Amino acid sequence: MEDTDLQASHDFFELWRKAYEATYGRIIDMPVMGPSREGVDRLRENFEATVNLHAAWAQSLASFQSAFMEATRKTQEKVEKQVADEGISHSSYKGYYDLWMKTYSETFKEFLKSRFFATDLAKLTANSMDFQKSSRKLVEENFLRPANLPTRTEIDELSKEVYLLKKQVKELARDLRRSAEKK
């Protein structure tokens, strides 16, 4: 697989990212003052996480598009060669289909093993997790706590506490049985 196509898409998104940081990114990084500072900071974090997620997603799509275009180019070259060598017949359509499947499979296997795919997937996953955390904080602070509803964080803390209590009860029961057996 040609690295130049993938590198071009990565270069494009790097240029886009720099342009974003030089324009909107500067507005987002402006300091906030006053009583609403914490809320605005959470909104800013969520906006930045959203932009990062969409940038990583678009970059990942561009990489897949490059792999798709490469597979299409290879298939076209092979079909043109096969038509020139053998001509066209009704039985050759199954052969074209098999050629198409084989070429696409090889190209995408090569792409999925590439460093670009691993890098894109890592960025997309990290940005997705950052977005989820940011959105969760935003929802908890702006909707759940004011409505006096339990938050995910509180539920997680309670679940952990229940787990630790169950573990402690089992240990105490085990110790009680051992001491009863000794008597």
MODELLER restraints for C-alpha pairs under 7 A, 6 or more apart:
rsr = mdl.restraints
at = mdl.atoms
rsr.add(forms.Gaussian(group=physical.xy_distance, feature=features.Distance(at['CA:1:A'], at['CA:107:A']), mean=6.81, stdev=0.5))
rsr.add(forms.Gaussian(group=physical.xy_distance, feature=features.Distance(at['CA:1:A'], at['CA:110:A']), mean=6.72, stdev=0.5))
rsr.add(forms.Gaussian(group=physical.xy_distance, feature=features.Distance(at['CA:1:A'], at['CA:111:A']), mean=6.95, stdev=0.5))
rsr.add(forms.Gaussian(group=physical.xy_distance, feature=features.Distance(at['CA:5:A'], at['CA:66:A']), mean=6.07, stdev=0.5))
rsr.add(forms.Gaussian(group=physical.xy_distance, feature=features.Distance(at['CA:6:A'], at['CA:63:A']), mean=5.72, stdev=0.5))
rsr.add(forms.Gaussian(group=physical.xy_distance, feature=features.Distance(at['CA:6:A'], at['CA:66:A']), mean=6.18, stdev=0.5))
rsr.add(forms.Gaussian(group=physical.xy_distance, feature=features.Distance(at['CA:9:A'], at['CA:62:A']), mean=6.17, stdev=0.5))
rsr.add(forms.Gaussian(group=physical.xy_distance, feature=features.Distance(at['CA:9:A'], at['CA:63:A']), mean=6.72, stdev=0.5))
rsr.add(forms.Gaussian(group=physical.xy_distance, feature=features.Distance(at['CA:10:A'], at['CA:59:A']), mean=6.70, stdev=0.5))
rsr.add(forms.Gaussian(group=physical.xy_distance, feature=features.Distance(at['CA:13:A'], at['CA:59:A']), mean=6.46, stdev=0.5))
rsr.add(forms.Gaussian(group=physical.xy_distance, feature=features.Distance(at['CA:28:A'], at['CA:44:A']), mean=6.40, stdev=0.5))
rsr.add(forms.Gaussian(group=physical.xy_distance, feature=features.Distance(at['CA:42:A'], at['CA:138:A']), mean=6.29, stdev=0.5))
rsr.add(forms.Gaussian(group=physical.xy_distance, feature=features.Distance(at['CA:45:A'], at['CA:134:A']), mean=6.59, stdev=0.5))
rsr.add(forms.Gaussian(group=physical.xy_distance, feature=features.Distance(at['CA:46:A'], at['CA:131:A']), mean=6.60, stdev=0.5))
rsr.add(forms.Gaussian(group=physical.xy_distance, feature=features.Distance(at['CA:46:A'], at['CA:134:A']), mean=5.20, stdev=0.5))
rsr.add(forms.Gaussian(group=physical.xy_distance, feature=features.Distance(at['CA:46:A'], at['CA:135:A']), mean=6.14, stdev=0.5))
rsr.add(forms.Gaussian(group=physical.xy_distance, feature=features.Distance(at['CA:49:A'], at['CA:127:A']), mean=6.70, stdev=0.5))
rsr.add(forms.Gaussian(group=physical.xy_distance, feature=features.Distance(at['CA:49:A'], at['CA:130:A']), mean=6.12, stdev=0.5))
rsr.add(forms.Gaussian(group=physical.xy_distance, feature=features.Distance(at['CA:49:A'], at['CA:131:A']), mean=4.86, stdev=0.5))
rsr.add(forms.Gaussian(group=physical.xy_distance, feature=features.Distance(at['CA:50:A'], at['CA:131:A']), mean=6.01, stdev=0.5))
rsr.add(forms.Gaussian(group=physical.xy_distance, feature=features.Distance(at['CA:52:A'], at['CA:127:A']), mean=6.12, stdev=0.5))
rsr.add(forms.Gaussian(group=physical.xy_distance, feature=features.Distance(at['CA:53:A'], at['CA:124:A']), mean=6.52, stdev=0.5))
rsr.add(forms.Gaussian(group=physical.xy_distance, feature=features.Distance(at['CA:53:A'], at['CA:127:A']), mean=4.95, stdev=0.5))
rsr.add(forms.Gaussian(group=physical.xy_distance, feature=features.Distance(at['CA:53:A'], at['CA:128:A']), mean=5.80, stdev=0.5))
rsr.add(forms.Gaussian(group=physical.xy_distance, feature=features.Distance(at['CA:53:A'], at['CA:131:A']), mean=6.86, stdev=0.5))
rsr.add(forms.Gaussian(group=physical.xy_distance, feature=features.Distance(at['CA:56:A'], at['CA:120:A']), mean=6.96, stdev=0.5))
rsr.add(forms.Gaussian(group=physical.xy_distance, feature=features.Distance(at['CA:56:A'], at['CA:123:A']), mean=6.18, stdev=0.5))
rsr.add(forms.Gaussian(group=physical.xy_distance, feature=features.Distance(at['CA:56:A'], at['CA:124:A']), mean=5.12, stdev=0.5))
rsr.add(forms.Gaussian(group=physical.xy_distance, feature=features.Distance(at['CA:57:A'], at['CA:124:A']), mean=6.10, stdev=0.5))
rsr.add(forms.Gaussian(group=physical.xy_distance, feature=features.Distance(at['CA:60:A'], at['CA:120:A']), mean=5.63, stdev=0.5))
rsr.add(forms.Gaussian(group=physical.xy_distance, feature=features.Distance(at['CA:67:A'], at['CA:107:A']), mean=6.91, stdev=0.5))
rsr.add(forms.Gaussian(group=physical.xy_distance, feature=features.Distance(at['CA:67:A'], at['CA:108:A']), mean=6.56, stdev=0.5))
rsr.add(forms.Gaussian(group=physical.xy_distance, feature=features.Distance(at['CA:67:A'], at['CA:111:A']), mean=6.49, stdev=0.5))
rsr.add(forms.Gaussian(group=physical.xy_distance, feature=features.Distance(at['CA:71:A'], at['CA:103:A']), mean=6.36, stdev=0.5))
rsr.add(forms.Gaussian(group=physical.xy_distance, feature=features.Distance(at['CA:71:A'], at['CA:104:A']), mean=5.25, stdev=0.5))
rsr.add(forms.Gaussian(group=physical.xy_distance, feature=features.Distance(at['CA:71:A'], at['CA:107:A']), mean=5.65, stdev=0.5))
rsr.add(forms.Gaussian(group=physical.xy_distance, feature=features.Distance(at['CA:74:A'], at['CA:103:A']), mean=6.95, stdev=0.5))
rsr.add(forms.Gaussian(group=physical.xy_distance, feature=features.Distance(at['CA:75:A'], at['CA:100:A']), mean=5.83, stdev=0.5))
rsr.add(forms.Gaussian(group=physical.xy_distance, feature=features.Distance(at['CA:75:A'], at['CA:103:A']), mean=6.04, stdev=0.5))
rsr.add(forms.Gaussian(group=physical.xy_distance, feature=features.Distance(at['CA:79:A'], at['CA:96:A']), mean=6.86, stdev=0.5))
rsr.add(forms.Gaussian(group=physical.xy_distance, feature=features.Distance(at['CA:111:A'], at['CA:117:A']), mean=6.67, stdev=0.5))
rsr.add(forms.Gaussian(group=physical.xy_distance, feature=features.Distance(at['CA:140:A'], at['CA:151:A']), mean=5.79, stdev=0.5))
rsr.add(forms.Gaussian(group=physical.xy_distance, feature=features.Distance(at['CA:144:A'], at['CA:150:A']), mean=6.62, stdev=0.5))
rsr.add(forms.Gaussian(group=physical.xy_distance, feature=features.Distance(at['CA:144:A'], at['CA:151:A']), mean=6.17, stdev=0.5))
